[in-house]
Amino acid sequence: MSGTTTMVAHELTAERAGEWIRRWDLQQERYACDREARFTVIADVVETATAAVGRPLLADLGCGPGSLAARLAGRIPRAEVVGVDTDPLLLALGRAHHGSLVRFADATIGEPGWLSALGLDRPLDAVVSATALHYLPEPALLAVYGQLRESLRPGGVLVNGDHLFQEDPAVARLAAVVGRRHAERHGADAHEDWRGWWAAATRAPELAGPLAERARRGPAPAATTG
Ligand SMILES: C[S@@+](CC[C@H](N)C(=O)[O-])C[C@H]1O[C@@H](n2cnc3c(N)ncnc32)[C@H](O)[C@@H]1O
């Protein structure tokens, strides 16, 4: 018996990655409907703090597919922007779509050597992060802050736009209600949610390679789980 096998290569083009990132941004707005305003405020701080620097070096921690990093690169075109994340699929999307604006580093923040993976050749002028650092357990986060202090130039800034976990259950309940109502008023709850985005990504042939790498790596390291 004879037969032929046809293999169709599905390429992750810059355009297709851009569609996934736009969908990611809408999904993220479910959880932070002021996300764009937050990015703008972060960029205001970074732009001001680096105004006198010829070629500012900026890092975005837990950059995902690079939404904030790319906005910073657009706002401060003379800057060198490094995004660091541990997720191969999000990194693949970022590299495919924002690769000309942002250098993406594959590392797990908090693990030994994570800062070296960023390939920095001079002190950082600014470190930013959006809704990512809360994944780190408190001791790991404190250690990371200490390392960043050593890596920033004097006068450099760290701007973290994140959601903090509320330890007091009563405050946590209030925060959940306020957050949900805020999202409803902005229509953000109509967007696809996190699970929906990942379920769709899992079925996309052009993402099969990064998904296989994600599966090969197994569950996210302890420092990346809430
Ligand atoms: C909610 S997403 C936010 C992504 C991006 N900052 C944004 O606003 O679109 C959290 C990101 O943090 C990353 N992350 C969590 N823990 C990490 C760690 N220890 N090292 C690197 N990345 C981490 C995840 O892979 C994910 O991309």
The ligand as a Gaussian input file, in Angstrom:
#p B3LYP/6-31G(d) Opt

LIG

0 1
 C       -1.406000      38.894000      33.363000
 S       -0.038000      38.666000      32.291000
 C        0.402000      40.354000      31.910000
 C        1.310000      40.425000      30.692000
 C        1.668000      41.856000      30.256000
 N        2.390000      42.575000      31.291000
 C        0.441000      42.621000      29.838000
 O        0.064000      43.576000      30.527000
 O       -0.125000      42.275000      28.788000
 C        1.257000      38.148000      33.424000
 C        2.546000      37.785000      32.716000
 O        3.560000      37.579000      33.671000
 C        4.351000      36.492000      33.229000
 N        5.043000      35.970000      34.406000
 C        4.509000      35.584000      35.587000
 N        5.474000      35.196000      36.432000
 C        6.655000      35.348000      35.769000
 C        8.011000      35.121000      36.119000
 N        8.377000      34.670000      37.328000
 N        8.950000      35.369000      35.184000
 C        8.613000      35.835000      33.967000
 N        7.353000      36.084000      33.584000
 C        6.377000      35.844000      34.483000
 C        3.357000      35.533000      32.604000
 O        3.986000      34.610000      31.743000
 C        2.451000      36.524000      31.881000
 O        2.935000      36.812000      30.601000

